[in-house]
Amino acid sequence: MIGNVISKRYARALFNLGNEGGMEQMERYGKSLYALSELVETSKRLRELFASPIITSDEKKNVTLSLLKKVGGGDMEKRFCELLADRGRLSLLSAIAFDYKAMLDEAKGVSQGRVTTAIELEDERKSAIVSQLENQTGRKLELVFLVNPDILGGIILNVGDTVCDASLRAQLDNLRESIKRGE
């Protein structure tokens, strides 16, 4: 919980700095932050290094700045990462990147979501689902399509905090509960 509050504060600070320069600058900050976060998430050694109390903040800063140079980060991203290192917050880098992406998506009017089906859908069917949902919600959607044969059929849609379960499994469960209650 505390990490969540702290990561949101740092993400908000970087977002506000980027907002002064416009959408292009906010996207550049985000791109650098996501790339750096991805490097950390895919390397157990980097995660351990950033979480270690034995490694000094200067050593962590040097590693972070060399990684940032690889991903093409600018001066603001460099200063931001130096601040994170000085404050001992590099272990929150992935959470900060996640929170920043949520803020950037909100500013662009984009919602993230998941669509789960029992079978793999063809690309044209996926496109039709996305366009229909965008028309219904009035927002641009970035959906990830997943396959789960346990739902038997139908679709489960998760967008933000909203879940729409129109799966055959859910309908059968509802029917079973109705029969148990004698309805």
Rosetta silent file (secondary structure, phi, psi, omega in degrees, C-alpha in Angstrom):
SEQUENCE: MIGNVISKRYARALFNLGNEGGMEQMERYGKSLYALSELVETSKRLRELFASPIITSDEKKNVTLSLLKKVGGGDMEKRFCELLADRGRLSLLSAIAFDYKAMLDEAKGVSQGRVTTAIELEDERKSAIVSQLENQTGRKLELVFLVNPDILGGIILNVGDTVCDASLRAQLDNLRESIKRGE
SCORE:     score description
SCORE:     0.000 S_00000001
   1 L     0.000  -46.899 -178.399    0.000    0.000    0.000 S_00000001
   2 H   -65.155  -43.044  177.914    2.737    2.487    0.951 S_00000001
   3 H   -58.693  -35.368  178.903    4.746    1.630   -2.175 S_00000001
   4 H   -64.375  -44.825  179.728    1.614    2.275   -4.193 S_00000001
   5 H   -66.358  -43.387 -178.625    1.172    5.768   -2.713 S_00000001
   6 H   -66.427  -45.491 -178.811    4.847    6.589   -3.099 S_00000001
   7 H   -62.535  -36.808  178.570    5.064    5.313   -6.684 S_00000001
   8 H   -66.745  -36.093  177.754    2.005    7.372   -7.621 S_00000001
   9 H   -63.672  -46.583  179.514    3.601   10.507   -6.161 S_00000001
  10 H   -65.965  -41.906  178.195    6.770   10.059   -8.188 S_00000001
  11 H   -61.749  -42.516  179.621    4.789    9.179  -11.323 S_00000001
  12 H   -63.326  -40.732  179.835    2.583   12.263  -10.796 S_00000001
  13 H   -62.608  -47.475  178.813    5.647   14.497  -10.375 S_00000001
  14 H   -65.737  -39.358  178.957    7.209   13.276  -13.628 S_00000001
  15 H   -61.141  -44.341  179.746    3.834   13.459  -15.377 S_00000001
  16 H   -64.832  -38.176  176.115    3.353   17.090  -14.292 S_00000001
  17 H   -64.154  -43.215  178.579    6.843   17.997  -15.527 S_00000001
  18 H   -67.016  -34.525 -178.667    6.106   16.343  -18.860 S_00000001
  19 H   -61.744  -31.560  177.876    2.706   18.006  -19.053 S_00000001
  20 H   -63.681  -30.144 -179.774    4.394   21.412  -19.153 S_00000001
  21 H   -95.244   -2.410  177.573    6.090   20.371  -22.409 S_00000001
  22 L    97.358  177.399 -174.324    3.021   18.774  -23.984 S_00000001
  23 H   -61.256  -38.485 -178.605    1.975   15.301  -25.025 S_00000001
  24 H   -61.769  -41.858  179.434    5.106   14.589  -27.052 S_00000001
  25 H   -68.894  -40.683  177.964    7.326   15.211  -24.035 S_00000001
  26 H   -61.528  -40.168  179.243    5.088   13.138  -21.746 S_00000001
  27 H   -67.726  -36.879  177.953    5.259   10.250  -24.211 S_00000001
  28 H   -64.520  -44.014  177.264    9.065   10.546  -24.419 S_00000001
  29 H   -60.345  -44.780  179.992    9.339   10.381  -20.624 S_00000001
  30 H   -61.850  -43.289 -178.971    7.023    7.411  -20.593 S_00000001
  31 H   -60.206  -45.172  179.133    8.949    5.595  -23.301 S_00000001
  32 H   -64.673  -43.803 -178.243   12.225    5.958  -21.390 S_00000001
  33 H   -64.473  -42.697  179.781   10.610    4.976  -18.108 S_00000001
  34 H   -65.370  -43.890 -178.490    8.904    1.877  -19.599 S_00000001
  35 H   -63.316  -43.547  178.256   12.096    0.725  -21.325 S_00000001
  36 H   -63.555  -43.857  178.994   14.122    1.127  -18.128 S_00000001
  37 H   -62.105  -40.074  179.846   11.427   -0.646  -16.121 S_00000001
  38 H   -64.799  -39.386  176.752   11.337   -3.511  -18.606 S_00000001
  39 H   -61.368  -42.473 -179.365   15.101   -3.982  -18.302 S_00000001
  40 H   -67.781  -43.295 -178.065   14.782   -4.147  -14.526 S_00000001
  41 H   -66.358  -29.471 -178.321   11.800   -6.514  -14.609 S_00000001
  42 L   -89.033   -3.647 -179.277   13.539   -8.961  -16.926 S_00000001
  43 L  -122.212  112.125  178.455   16.735   -9.052  -14.850 S_00000001
  44 H   -62.243  -36.970 -178.960   16.679  -10.639  -11.423 S_00000001
  45 H   -64.413  -39.051  178.170   20.141   -9.216  -10.725 S_00000001
  46 H   -67.437  -41.764  177.997   18.975   -5.656  -11.373 S_00000001
  47 H   -60.526  -43.879  178.782   15.943   -6.098   -9.114 S_00000001
  48 H   -64.988  -40.348  179.012   18.174   -7.436   -6.366 S_00000001
  49 H   -60.860  -46.151 -177.988   20.675   -4.614   -6.881 S_00000001
  50 H   -70.036  -27.020 -179.648   18.007   -1.910   -6.582 S_00000001
  51 H   -88.467  -14.104 -174.454   16.481   -3.535   -3.496 S_00000001
  52 L   -73.407  128.758  175.692   19.809   -4.149   -1.749 S_00000001
  53 L   -79.301  -12.060 -178.496   20.631   -1.920    1.223 S_00000001
  54 L   -78.160  -35.486 -179.172   24.318   -2.875    0.884 S_00000001
  55 L   -75.327  131.919 -178.011   24.788   -1.223   -2.529 S_00000001
  56 L   -72.877  159.520  179.811   25.314    2.534   -2.225 S_00000001
  57 H   -65.807  -30.535  177.283   23.009    5.001   -3.935 S_00000001
  58 H   -66.682  -39.362  177.688   25.940    6.215   -6.073 S_00000001
  59 H   -66.611  -42.776  177.522   26.540    2.695   -7.369 S_00000001
  60 H   -63.165  -39.403  179.909   22.831    2.263   -8.078 S_00000001
  61 H   -63.077  -44.371 -179.897   22.791    5.662   -9.766 S_00000001
  62 H   -61.367  -43.477  178.422   25.716    4.722  -12.044 S_00000001
  63 H   -62.990  -45.738 -177.810   24.001    1.483  -13.091 S_00000001
  64 H   -62.812  -43.878 -178.617   20.702    3.275  -13.680 S_00000001
  65 H   -66.877  -35.425  176.415   22.285    6.053  -15.738 S_00000001
  66 H   -67.989  -37.852  176.273   24.150    3.554  -17.926 S_00000001
  67 H   -66.294  -40.161 -179.432   20.887    1.676  -18.511 S_00000001
  68 H   -64.177  -36.203  177.606   19.101    4.941  -19.235 S_00000001
  69 H   -63.790  -38.520  178.941   21.738    5.825  -21.811 S_00000001
  70 H   -63.974  -37.353 -177.204   21.078    2.463  -23.534 S_00000001
  71 H   -89.458   -1.749  174.953   17.338    3.132  -23.777 S_00000001
  72 L    83.722   32.567  178.664   17.827    6.704  -24.982 S_00000001
  73 L   -74.321  151.240 -179.655   16.644    8.696  -21.984 S_00000001
  74 L   -95.149 -168.551 -177.040   17.088   12.465  -21.889 S_00000001
  75 H   -63.564  -42.042 -178.154   18.233   14.931  -19.242 S_00000001
  76 H   -65.280  -42.589  178.241   14.941   15.036  -17.364 S_00000001
  77 H   -63.868  -37.029  177.813   14.744   11.261  -17.150 S_00000001
  78 H   -62.320  -47.838 -179.884   18.370   11.242  -15.970 S_00000001
  79 H   -64.756  -37.200  178.794   17.625   13.735  -13.185 S_00000001
  80 H   -63.210  -45.234 -179.875   14.491   11.796  -12.257 S_00000001
  81 H   -67.891  -35.243  175.009   16.439    8.533  -11.937 S_00000001
  82 H   -62.342  -41.580  177.154   19.148   10.286   -9.933 S_00000001
  83 H   -61.297  -45.009  178.212   16.449   11.509   -7.562 S_00000001
  84 H   -59.792  -42.143  179.681   15.060    7.975   -7.241 S_00000001
  85 H   -65.911  -43.861 -179.507   18.553    6.653   -6.471 S_00000001
  86 H   -63.215  -34.523 -178.198   19.252    9.388   -3.915 S_00000001
  87 L   -91.674    0.779  179.346   15.957    8.720   -2.157 S_00000001
  88 L    70.849   33.647 -175.893   16.330    4.928   -2.263 S_00000001
  89 L  -112.937   11.707  179.972   13.291    4.477   -4.502 S_00000001
  90 H   -63.089  -25.040  178.517   14.780    2.636   -7.496 S_00000001
  91 H   -67.963  -15.161  178.849   13.091   -0.563   -6.322 S_00000001
  92 H   -94.427    8.029 -173.939    9.774    1.164   -7.123 S_00000001
  93 H   -55.053  -44.417 -179.252   10.739    1.831  -10.749 S_00000001
  94 H   -65.939  -40.780  178.667    8.285   -0.686  -12.232 S_00000001
  95 H   -65.792  -38.655  178.364    5.416    0.573  -10.076 S_00000001
  96 H   -64.530  -43.786  178.621    6.240    4.160  -11.037 S_00000001
  97 H   -61.914  -41.348  178.520    6.281    3.204  -14.731 S_00000001
  98 H   -62.153  -47.054 -179.717    2.918    1.436  -14.344 S_00000001
  99 H   -65.174  -38.766  178.984    1.362    4.461  -12.598 S_00000001
 100 H   -63.456  -43.809  179.774    2.843    6.838  -15.183 S_00000001
 101 H   -61.083  -40.114  178.771    1.382    4.762  -18.028 S_00000001
 102 H   -62.797  -40.904  179.296   -2.057    4.877  -16.372 S_00000001
 103 H   -67.618  -41.392  179.535   -1.835    8.684  -16.103 S_00000001
 104 H   -66.389  -41.811  177.352   -0.656    9.025  -19.699 S_00000001
 105 H   -60.809  -42.670  178.883   -3.413    6.731  -20.959 S_00000001
 106 H   -62.059  -41.849  179.268   -5.998    8.794  -19.069 S_00000001
 107 H   -64.905  -32.297  179.893   -4.629   12.000  -20.597 S_00000001
 108 H   -88.782   -4.589 -179.096   -4.860   10.458  -24.073 S_00000001
 109 L    74.290   31.822 -178.265   -8.355    9.052  -23.427 S_00000001
 110 E  -110.447  137.944  175.109   -7.179    5.447  -23.731 S_00000001
 111 E  -115.789  140.381  177.150   -8.402    2.554  -21.586 S_00000001
 112 E   -94.813  147.894  178.900   -6.532   -0.711  -21.111 S_00000001
 113 E  -162.136  173.769  178.013   -8.392   -3.987  -20.968 S_00000001
 114 E  -128.974  140.396  173.472   -8.458   -7.741  -21.411 S_00000001
 115 E  -120.648  122.280 -179.791  -10.768   -9.891  -23.480 S_00000001
 116 E  -112.164  129.688  177.896  -10.865  -13.571  -22.577 S_00000001
 117 E  -129.647  166.227 -179.119  -12.407  -16.128  -24.921 S_00000001
 118 L   -78.130  -25.909 -179.777  -12.521  -19.927  -25.000 S_00000001
 119 L  -131.531  162.291  177.175  -10.762  -20.124  -28.367 S_00000001
 120 L   -69.543  132.268 -179.819   -8.267  -18.008  -30.283 S_00000001
 121 L   -94.545  151.219  175.435  -10.027  -15.359  -32.362 S_00000001
 122 L   -72.795  156.822 -176.685   -9.076  -14.311  -35.872 S_00000001
 123 H   -59.679  -39.512 -179.165   -7.563  -10.846  -36.286 S_00000001
 124 H   -67.571  -32.332  176.810  -10.593   -9.446  -38.122 S_00000001
 125 H   -70.022  -39.724  176.386  -12.885  -10.636  -35.286 S_00000001
 126 H   -60.799  -44.114  179.441  -10.584   -8.998  -32.719 S_00000001
 127 H   -62.688  -39.522  179.153  -10.705   -5.736  -34.691 S_00000001
 128 H   -65.309  -40.505  178.358  -14.499   -5.910  -34.850 S_00000001
 129 H   -63.746  -46.029 -179.696  -14.723   -6.417  -31.080 S_00000001
 130 H   -60.707  -47.619 -177.399  -12.371   -3.487  -30.423 S_00000001
 131 H   -66.155  -38.819  178.152  -14.248   -1.129  -32.748 S_00000001
 132 H   -64.538  -43.476  179.481  -17.652   -2.127  -31.334 S_00000001
 133 H   -67.821  -35.929  176.632  -16.461   -1.615  -27.753 S_00000001
 134 H   -64.474  -39.511  177.057  -14.856    1.729  -28.656 S_00000001
 135 H   -64.556  -39.872 -178.898  -18.180    2.863  -30.146 S_00000001
 136 H   -71.264  -38.198 -176.425  -20.057    1.774  -27.025 S_00000001
 137 H   -90.449  -22.137 -176.910  -17.627    3.344  -24.539 S_00000001
 138 L    73.969   16.654 -179.941  -16.652    6.426  -26.525 S_00000001
 139 L  -128.427  155.749  172.369  -12.982    5.810  -25.617 S_00000001
 140 E   -77.332  135.227 -178.358  -10.004    4.376  -27.427 S_00000001
 141 E  -117.348  138.720  170.163   -9.276    0.883  -26.120 S_00000001
 142 E  -114.941  104.885 -173.646   -6.051   -1.093  -26.032 S_00000001
 143 E  -108.304  142.600  172.498   -7.129   -4.676  -25.449 S_00000001
 144 E  -105.124  129.647 -178.900   -5.110   -7.801  -24.796 S_00000001
 145 E   -99.680  125.237 -179.561   -6.791  -10.961  -26.031 S_00000001
 146 E  -118.511  156.953  177.437   -6.401  -14.073  -23.877 S_00000001
 147 E  -118.607  128.854  175.977   -7.585  -17.651  -24.324 S_00000001
 148 L  -140.271  101.127 -177.258   -9.035  -19.680  -21.446 S_00000001
 149 H   -62.915  -17.367 -179.376  -10.839  -22.879  -22.474 S_00000001
 150 H   -65.669  -19.933 -179.486  -12.350  -23.169  -18.968 S_00000001
 151 H   -80.273   -6.479  175.160  -14.944  -20.495  -19.781 S_00000001
 152 L    71.066  -43.455 -179.162  -16.413  -22.923  -22.382 S_00000001
 153 L  -176.911  174.508  179.988  -17.700  -20.147  -24.655 S_00000001
 154 E    82.565 -153.406 -172.336  -18.648  -16.492  -24.754 S_00000001
 155 E  -150.162  146.446  171.567  -16.452  -13.637  -23.628 S_00000001
 156 E  -122.616  125.590 -178.496  -15.130  -11.966  -20.464 S_00000001
 157 E  -115.417  126.993  174.778  -14.216   -8.293  -20.744 S_00000001
 158 E  -120.396  116.758  174.613  -12.120   -6.461  -18.146 S_00000001
 159 E  -131.917  114.065 -176.479  -11.627   -2.721  -18.641 S_00000001
 160 L    61.692 -126.031  179.405  -10.324   -0.828  -15.644 S_00000001
 161 L   -92.857    0.599 -176.141  -12.445   -1.831  -12.664 S_00000001
 162 E   -95.381  131.839  176.706  -15.335   -3.044  -14.832 S_00000001
 163 E  -123.558  127.578  175.869  -15.853   -6.740  -15.543 S_00000001
 164 E  -119.024  106.860 -176.213  -18.450   -7.996  -17.993 S_00000001
 165 E  -103.060   99.842  177.218  -18.705  -11.781  -17.797 S_00000001
 166 E  -112.276   37.400 -179.111  -20.767  -13.124  -20.688 S_00000001
 167 E   -86.430  156.206  176.940  -19.112  -16.532  -20.627 S_00000001
 168 H   -64.192  -37.236  177.887  -20.974  -19.802  -20.885 S_00000001
 169 H   -58.842  -45.633 -179.913  -19.341  -20.899  -17.607 S_00000001
 170 H   -64.577  -40.526 -179.983  -20.832  -17.872  -15.769 S_00000001
 171 H   -66.050  -39.148  176.945  -24.275  -18.486  -17.273 S_00000001
 172 H   -66.748  -39.497  177.251  -24.185  -22.142  -16.219 S_00000001
 173 H   -63.262  -41.057  177.702  -23.092  -21.136  -12.707 S_00000001
 174 H   -63.780  -42.261  178.542  -25.978  -18.648  -12.515 S_00000001
 175 H   -63.077  -42.603  178.511  -28.416  -21.311  -13.685 S_00000001
 176 H   -60.342  -43.641  178.839  -27.081  -23.764  -11.087 S_00000001
 177 H   -65.086  -38.853  177.619  -27.548  -21.190   -8.306 S_00000001
 178 H   -63.912  -41.330  178.718  -31.099  -20.454   -9.471 S_00000001
 179 H   -65.218  -40.907  178.914  -31.965  -24.137   -9.397 S_00000001
 180 H   -62.109  -37.976 -179.462  -30.493  -24.487   -5.882 S_00000001
 181 H   -79.760  -11.517  178.323  -32.624  -21.586   -4.654 S_00000001
 182 L    80.967   27.334 -179.192  -35.700  -23.069   -6.316 S_00000001
 183 L   -84.997    0.000    0.000  -36.399  -20.141   -8.612 S_00000001
